[in-house]
């Protein structure tokens, strides 16, 4: 039975001019409402049509009369639909006016305007997908690269859910064994092997930690990695941006201080989307416009996921270069020694820098090596990527994994130190609750409302 009794409707395609626009209805009265405004060449009603069929016809105003649009209506009967409810999709012409007119008629005939993400929310509440799969729907829509789409599809197909469920089952077995020791006399059960129980807990905790450790790489694939190019004026930052993008995106001149604002563009490296930012040269200045640009450069540096610090190797390494390296010491950073084609023998980079690339933004030398290093810095070596990989891409999932791992550690500590088993059982149940929050087995209305509010209305 559906969780909701009413029928919802919305425009399911982007608003604007296009060949086709779709009005989607879902609910027990979806077909009946569509029949009220749909007319075909004959006397056929959508209610009489087989499931998953298209019918040609017109949308007409049942009160005023007159045709509104020429359409194709798709009938899909529960439970073999996206929401597991009866669904009708009306394929209209893709202009704003016909879509709004048809939606207005649908609402006037008894449907309710869908809330953001309500179709997917119904799919979750009706048991067609779990919560992590529901979240993956939006990841598929927003994917910025082939790799991001691949990861989102893997989650949508349930690969992450299967790993989570398997861990959940193992914790459940542990919990049952511990609680059995509490509820029954020792002579009625097999000997409680503390060592085996602790080894199992540590093994599960290690898997949880591995999943959690993949979050940063997953987030970069999902949202993109903010990458700031920083350095003194005239070290070649704008030239580097153009070389990375393979187009003239930033203005390049020999005059210091040309870049006075943050210039942004998107770059894709092996499926990893980067929001790459060319910043104003950092130096002392009394020019108000340049000073504001430098402030923005420093903000970009602090907010960036990864920093490319550009040094001019045609001149000696100086105090300003040293200050820059100190400023990025706490960041994921790459030191780019630029202008290597005209490198000065007086340029000496201090020891201790591990991620260094020599390049020439002017000739293109070293740019491929820089891209490879950017990818490797963003995608941790602990993450193994292949076609079957299911990375955690959602901070909510990571938070739940970390809390579950912490609860398991507390359970193991209490059992190892012979604290009453009731305490260990309590922590194991806490771990189960945190794991269950990922797939929606354990959740709250506040969490659901927050998740689905980020969806578009028609999804």
C-alpha positions in Angstrom: 0.0 0.0 0.0 1.2 3.5 -0.8 2.4 5.7 2.0 0.4 8.6 0.6 -3.3 8.7 -0.5 -3.2 11.8 -2.8 -2.0 12.1 -6.3 0.9 14.4 -7.1 2.0 16.1 -10.4 4.8 18.3 -11.7 6.7 19.3 -14.8 9.5 16.6 -15.0 11.6 18.3 -17.6 13.6 21.6 -17.5 11.4 24.6 -18.0 12.2 26.4 -21.3 11.8 25.8 -25.0 12.4 22.3 -26.4 11.0 19.6 -28.5 9.2 17.7 -25.7 8.2 18.5 -22.1 6.8 16.0 -19.7 4.1 16.3 -17.0 4.4 13.5 -14.5 1.5 12.2 -12.3 1.8 9.6 -9.5 -0.8 8.2 -7.2 -3.9 6.1 -7.0 -5.9 8.6 -9.1 -3.2 9.4 -11.7 -4.9 7.5 -14.5 -8.4 8.8 -13.7 -7.2 12.4 -13.5 -5.4 12.1 -16.8 -8.5 10.6 -18.4 -10.5 13.7 -17.4 -8.4 15.9 -19.7 -7.1 13.4 -22.3 -8.9 12.5 -25.5 -7.8 10.2 -28.3 -9.1 9.9 -31.8 -11.5 7.2 -30.7 -13.3 6.5 -27.5 -10.4 4.8 -25.8 -9.7 5.7 -22.2 -6.2 5.6 -20.6 -7.8 3.5 -17.9 -8.4 0.8 -20.5 -4.9 0.9 -21.9 -2.3 -1.8 -21.0 0.5 -0.8 -18.7 3.6 0.7 -20.2 2.0 1.8 -23.4 1.9 5.1 -25.3 -1.4 6.6 -26.6 -1.6 9.4 -29.1 -4.2 12.1 -28.4 -5.0 15.6 -27.2 -5.3 17.5 -23.9 -8.6 19.4 -23.7 -10.1 21.7 -21.1 -13.0 19.7 -19.6 -14.8 22.9 -18.5 -14.2 25.4 -21.3 -13.7 23.0 -24.1 -11.1 23.3 -26.8 -7.8 21.5 -27.3 -4.7 22.6 -25.4 -2.0 20.5 -26.9 -1.2 17.4 -29.0 0.4 14.8 -26.8 1.5 11.2 -26.2 0.3 9.8 -22.8 2.2 7.0 -21.1 0.4 4.7 -18.7 2.4 2.8 -16.1 0.6 0.7 -13.5 1.8 -0.1 -10.0 4.0 -1.7 -8.8 6.2 -1.7 -11.9 6.9 2.1 -11.8 9.4 4.5 -10.4 7.2 5.3 -7.3 5.5 1.8 -7.2 2.3 3.8 -7.7 0.2 4.3 -10.8 2.1 6.8 -13.0 1.1 8.8 -16.1 3.5 10.8 -18.1 2.1 13.3 -20.6 4.5 14.2 -23.4 3.6 17.7 -24.5 5.3 20.2 -26.8 8.3 21.6 -24.9 7.3 25.2 -24.6 6.6 27.0 -21.3 2.9 27.8 -22.1 1.7 24.3 -23.1 3.4 22.7 -20.1 1.9 25.2 -17.7 -1.6 24.9 -19.2 -1.5 21.1 -19.0 -0.2 21.1 -15.4 -2.9 23.7 -14.5 -5.6 21.3 -15.8 -4.1 18.3 -14.0 -4.1 20.3 -10.7 -7.6 21.6 -11.3 -8.8 18.0 -11.8 -7.6 16.8 -8.4 -3.8 16.3 -8.3 -1.6 18.1 -5.9 1.6 19.9 -6.8 4.5 17.7 -5.9 7.1 18.9 -3.4 10.8 18.9 -4.3 12.0 15.3 -4.6 8.6 13.8 -3.7 8.5 11.3 -6.6 11.8 9.8 -5.4 10.7 10.1 -1.7 7.7 7.9 -2.6 10.0 5.5 -4.3 11.9 5.2 -1.1 8.9 5.1 1.3 7.2 2.5 -1.0 10.3 0.3 -0.8 11.6 0.4 -4.4 14.9 1.9 -3.4 16.7 2.5 -0.1 17.8 6.0 1.1 21.4 5.8 -0.3 19.9 4.9 -3.7 17.5 7.8 -3.5 20.4 10.2 -2.8 22.2 8.7 -5.8 19.4 9.8 -8.1 20.4 13.5 -7.6 24.1 12.5 -8.0 23.3 11.0 -11.4 21.5 14.2 -12.4 24.3 16.5 -11.2 27.3 14.4 -12.4 30.0 16.5 -14.0 32.1 13.7 -15.5 31.8 10.2 -16.8 33.5 8.9 -13.6 31.1 10.8 -11.4 28.1 9.4 -13.3 29.6 5.9 -13.0 30.0 6.1 -9.2 26.4 7.6 -8.9 25.0 4.8 -11.0 26.8 2.2 -8.9 25.2 3.6 -5.8 21.8 3.8 -7.6 22.2 0.1 -8.5 22.7 -0.7 -4.8 26.4 -1.6 -4.8 27.0 0.6 -1.7 23.8 -0.7 -0.1 25.0 -4.2 -0.5 28.3 -3.5 1.3 26.5 -1.6 4.0 23.9 -4.4 4.5 26.6 -7.0 4.7 28.4 -5.1 7.4 25.0 -4.6 9.2 24.3 -8.3 9.1 27.7 -9.1 10.7 27.2 -6.5 13.4 23.7 -8.0 14.0 25.2 -11.5 14.5 27.7 -10.1 16.9 25.0 -8.3 18.8 22.9 -11.5 19.0 25.8 -13.5 20.3 26.6 -11.0 23.0 23.0 -10.6 24.1 22.7 -14.4 24.2 25.4 -14.5 26.8 23.5 -12.0 28.8 20.1 -13.8 28.6 21.1 -17.4 29.0 23.3 -19.4 31.5 26.7 -20.2 30.3 26.0 -24.0 30.3 23.3 -23.7 27.8 25.5 -22.0 25.1 28.8 -22.6 23.4 31.8 -21.1 25.1 32.0 -17.3 24.5 35.3 -16.8 22.7 36.3 -13.2 23.5 39.3 -13.3 21.2 37.1 -14.2 18.1 34.5 -11.6 19.0 37.2 -8.9 19.3 38.8 -10.0 16.0 35.5 -9.8 14.2 34.7 -6.4 15.7 38.1 -5.1 14.6 37.7 -6.5 11.1 34.3 -4.8 10.7 35.8 -1.6 12.1 38.6 -1.7 9.5 36.0 -2.1 6.7 34.1 0.8 8.0 37.2 2.9 8.1 38.1 1.9 4.6 34.7 3.0 3.3 35.0 6.3 5.2 38.5 6.9 3.9 37.2 6.9 0.4 34.9 9.8 1.1 37.3 12.6 0.1 37.9 11.0 -3.3 34.2 10.3 -3.7 33.4 13.9 -2.8 35.9 15.2 -5.4 34.3 13.1 -8.1 30.9 14.2 -7.1 31.3 17.9 -6.4 34.7 18.6 -8.0 37.9 19.7 -6.3 38.4 23.4 -5.8 41.9 24.1 -7.1 43.6 27.4 -6.5 46.7 28.6 -8.5 48.6 31.0 -6.3 52.0 32.8 -6.3 53.7 36.1 -6.8 52.8 38.4 -9.7 54.2 37.4 -13.1 55.3 33.9 -12.1 53.0 32.5 -14.9 49.8 31.7 -13.1 47.5 32.9 -15.9 49.6 31.2 -18.5 49.4 28.0 -16.4 45.6 28.2 -16.3 45.5 28.6 -20.1 47.9 25.7 -20.6 45.8 23.4 -18.3 42.5 24.4 -20.0 44.2 24.4 -23.5 42.5 27.7 -24.3 43.0 31.4 -23.7 40.9 31.9 -20.6 43.0 34.4 -18.7 44.7 37.6 -19.9 48.5 37.2 -20.0 50.8 40.2 -20.0 54.3 41.1 -18.8 52.8 43.8 -16.5 52.6 42.6 -12.8 49.2 42.7 -11.3 47.2 42.0 -14.5 44.9 39.5 -12.7 42.9 41.5 -10.2 40.1 39.0 -9.5 39.7 35.2 -9.3 39.2 33.7 -12.7 37.5 30.3 -12.7 36.8 27.5 -15.1 36.2 23.8 -15.1 38.8 21.2 -16.0 38.3 17.4 -16.2 41.3 15.2 -15.5 40.6 11.4 -16.1 37.0 11.9 -14.9 37.9 14.1 -11.9 36.2 17.5 -12.2 38.2 20.5 -11.0 37.0 24.0 -10.4 40.3 25.7 -11.1 41.0 29.3 -10.1 43.6 31.7 -11.3 44.2 34.2 -8.5 45.8 37.7 -8.3 49.5 37.7 -7.6 50.2 38.0 -3.8 52.4 41.0 -3.0 52.4 44.2 -1.0 50.5 46.9 -2.9 48.8 50.3 -2.4 46.5 49.8 -5.4 43.0 49.4 -4.0 41.7 47.2 -6.8 44.8 44.9 -6.8 44.6 44.8 -2.9 41.1 43.5 -3.1 42.2 40.9 -5.7 44.9 39.8 -3.3 42.4 39.4 -0.5 40.3 37.2 -2.7 43.4 35.2 -3.6 44.0 34.5 0.0 40.4 33.5 0.6 40.6 31.2 -2.5 43.8 29.6 -1.1 42.1 28.9 2.3 39.0 27.5 0.8 40.7 25.4 -1.9 40.8 21.6 -1.7 44.2 21.6 -3.5 46.7 24.4 -4.1 49.2 24.8 -6.9 51.9 27.1 -5.7 53.7 28.6 -8.8 57.4 29.6 -8.4 59.3 31.5 -11.1 62.5 29.5 -11.7 64.0 32.2 -14.0 64.7 34.2 -10.9 66.4 33.3 -7.5 64.2 31.8 -4.8 63.4 34.7 -2.4 61.6 35.5 0.8 58.2 35.9 -0.8 58.5 32.4 -2.3 59.5 31.1 1.2 56.4 32.8 2.7 54.2 31.3 0.1 55.4 27.8 0.9 54.8 28.4 4.6 51.3 29.6 3.8 50.4 26.4 2.0 52.1 24.0 4.4 48.7 22.9 5.9 47.1 22.3 2.5 47.0 19.6 -0.1 49.6 21.4 -2.3 51.7 21.0 -5.4 54.8 23.2 -5.9 55.1 24.0 -9.6 58.5 25.2 -10.7 57.5 27.2 -13.7 59.6 28.6 -16.6 61.9 25.6 -16.5 62.9 26.3 -20.1 64.7 29.5 -18.9 65.6 28.3 -15.4 68.2 30.3 -13.5 71.2 28.5 -11.9 70.5 30.7 -8.9 67.0 29.2 -8.3 67.3 26.6 -5.5 64.2 25.1 -4.0 64.6 24.4 -0.3 64.6 20.7 0.8 61.6 19.0 2.2 59.1 19.6 -0.7 57.7 16.3 -1.7 55.1 17.2 -4.4 57.1 19.1 -7.0 56.6 19.4 -10.8 58.9 21.3 -13.2 57.1 22.8 -16.1 56.9 25.6 -18.6 53.4 27.0 -19.1 54.7 28.8 -22.2 56.0 25.6 -24.0 53.6 23.1 -22.4 56.4 21.0 -20.9 55.4 19.3 -17.7 51.7 20.0 -18.0 50.8 16.3 -18.3 52.9 15.5 -15.3 51.1 18.3 -13.4 47.7 16.9 -14.3 48.8 13.4 -13.2 50.0 14.8 -9.8 46.8 16.7 -9.3 44.8 13.5 -9.8 47.0 11.5 -7.5 46.9 14.1 -4.8 43.1 14.3 -4.9 42.5 10.5 -5.2 44.2 8.9 -2.2 46.3 5.8 -2.7 44.0 3.9 -0.2 41.2 4.1 -2.8 41.2 1.4 -5.5 39.1 2.4 -8.5 37.7 0.0 -10.9 34.3 -0.8 -12.5 33.0 -2.3 -9.3 34.1 0.4 -6.9 31.4 2.0 -4.8 32.8 5.1 -3.1 31.1 7.0 -0.4 30.3 10.4 -1.9 27.9 11.8 0.8 29.0 13.5 4.0 26.0 12.0 5.8 27.1 8.5 4.9 30.7 9.3 6.1 29.4 10.7 9.4 27.3 7.6 10.0 30.2 5.3 9.2 32.5 7.1 11.6 30.0 7.0 14.4 29.4 3.3 13.8 33.2 2.7 13.9 33.4 4.6 17.1 30.6 2.6 18.7 32.3 -0.6 17.6 35.5 0.5 19.2 33.7 1.3 22.5 32.0 -2.1 22.4 35.4 -3.9 21.8 37.0 -1.9 24.6 34.3 -2.8 27.1 34.4 -6.5 26.2 38.2 -6.6 26.2 38.3 -5.1 29.8 35.5 -7.4 31.0 33.0 -4.7 31.6 29.5 -6.1 31.9 28.3 -7.4 28.5 25.2 -5.1 28.7 27.5 -2.2 27.9 29.1 -3.9 24.9 25.6 -4.8 23.6 24.5 -1.2 24.0 27.4 0.0 21.8 26.7 -2.7 19.2 23.1 -1.6 18.9 24.3 2.0 18.6 26.6 0.9 15.7 23.6 -0.8 14.1 21.5 2.4 14.3 24.3 4.5 12.7 24.7 1.9 9.9 21.0 1.7 9.4 20.8 5.5 8.9 22.7 5.2 5.6 20.1 3.0 3.9 17.1 4.4 5.7 16.4 1.4 7.9 16.8 3.8 10.8 16.0 7.5 10.1 14.0 10.5 11.1 11.5 12.8 9.3 14.0 15.7 9.6 16.7 13.7 7.8 14.3 12.7 5.0 12.9 16.2 4.6 16.5 17.6 4.3 17.6 15.0 1.8 14.6 15.3 -0.6 14.3 19.1 -0.3 17.5 19.3 -2.4 15.8 17.6 -5.4 14.1 19.3 -8.3 10.3 19.3 -8.1 9.7 16.9 -11.0 12.0 14.2 -9.5 
